[in-house]
Amino acid sequence: MMPVVLHLDGFKFFFYANEGNPREPAHIHIRKSGAEAKFWLEPQVQLAQNDGFDAPTLRRIAEMVKNHQTQLQRNWYSLTNSYLYVVNEPTPKLSVYTHQNRPCLGRCHHERGLAVRCT
């Protein structure tokens, strides 16, 4: 399975459903015309792998990934059912939320809509 989460200027932005174990950090794959690249989404957008794109195209893709980084992160955590840890952020309000019948201890940023699952 290969969920495509964004189509932009002929580029397909997608995840592989079977990324292996242990799972890699949040990233996105981009494909167009037989070329494919992979970009890390955290802690900052960065090229991880390239197979066929030239330098100007990679810069253009990096800009697209940066412009859609929050959306892509949300899709990543939703599709992989992973944990989201927020670093270098102010301590959130001490609220109690539940996730999958377990309490959240307030380390999530629910107000920003970024947390999908917490411990």
C-alpha positions as a printed Julia matrix, in Angstrom:
119×3 Matrix{Float64}:
  0.0    0.0     0.0
  1.23   3.47   -0.88
 -1.05   6.23    0.45
 -0.72   9.37   -1.68
 -1.43  12.38    0.54
 -0.75  15.27   -1.83
 -0.64  15.93   -5.58
  1.15  19.13   -6.51
  2.42  20.27   -9.94
  2.58  16.68  -11.16
  4.45  15.45   -8.06
  2.96  12.69   -5.9
  3.69  12.96   -2.17
  3.24   9.6    -0.47
  4.21   7.18    2.28
  5.07   3.5     2.04
  2.87   1.53    4.4
  5.56  -1.09    5.1
  8.54   1.07    6.07
 10.11  -1.66    8.18
 11.04  -2.16   11.78
 12.23  -0.1    13.52
 10.27   2.6    11.77
 12.22   5.57   10.48
 11.49   9.13   11.67
  8.75  11.1     9.91
  9.45  11.5     6.21
  7.73  11.82    2.85
  8.45  10.26   -0.54
  7.98  12.3    -3.72
  7.72  10.85   -7.23
  7.41  12.28  -10.71
  8.3   10.91  -14.14
 10.18   7.89  -12.75
 12.32   9.92  -10.33
 11.86   9.63   -6.58
 13.16  11.47   -3.51
 12.69  11.17    0.23
 12.68  14.11    2.65
 12.81  14.05    6.44
 10.0   16.1     7.96
 11.61  16.55   11.4
 13.27  18.29   13.03
 13.53  20.27    9.8
 12.86  19.48    6.15
 15.97  17.83    4.74
 16.76  15.65    1.73
 17.3   12.03    2.78
 17.53  10.29   -0.59
 17.39  11.13   -4.28
 17.0    8.9    -7.3
 16.77  10.9   -10.5
 15.87  14.51   -9.65
 18.26  17.31  -10.62
 19.37  19.98   -8.12
 16.89  22.71   -9.2
 13.99  20.24   -8.95
 15.14  19.11   -5.5
 15.18  22.73   -4.31
 11.65  23.17   -5.69
 10.46  19.98   -3.97
 12.09  21.02   -0.69
 10.17  24.3    -0.83
  6.9   22.44   -1.48
  7.59  20.1     1.45
  8.33  23.09    3.72
  5.11  24.8     2.64
  3.08  21.67    3.47
  5.19  20.36    6.37
  2.47  20.52    9.04
 -0.07  18.75    6.82
  2.47  16.07    5.89
  3.4   15.52    9.56
 -0.25  15.12   10.49
 -0.7   12.58    7.71
  2.45  10.73    8.77
  1.37  10.36   12.39
 -2.17   9.5    11.45
 -1.18   6.83    8.93
  1.64   5.31   10.95
 -0.16   5.58   14.31
  3.11   6.91   15.7
  3.82   9.05   18.7
  4.34  12.77   18.38
  6.85  14.31   20.73
  7.02  18.08   20.71
 10.37  19.54   21.65
 11.43  23.12   22.3
  7.83  24.18   22.8
  6.29  25.87   25.85
  4.79  23.49   28.36
  1.14  22.97   27.41
 -1.78  23.39   29.77
 -2.23  20.57   32.26
 -5.26  19.01   30.66
 -6.17  15.35   30.64
 -7.04  13.79   27.31
 -7.45  10.14   26.48
 -6.04   8.27   23.53
 -6.96   4.7    22.81
 -8.4    4.42   26.34
 -5.19   5.66   27.95
 -4.71   9.02   29.7
 -2.59  11.7    28.14
 -0.4   13.47   30.66
 -0.49  16.8    28.86
  2.69  16.69   26.75
  0.67  17.08   23.56
 -0.33  20.19   21.74
 -3.96  19.35   21.14
 -4.82  23.0    20.78
 -2.61  23.15   17.68
 -4.15  19.99   16.27
 -0.8   18.22   15.98
 -1.21  15.31   18.35
 -2.65  12.11   17.04
 -1.67   9.71   19.77
  0.12  10.21   23.08
  1.58   8.21   25.91
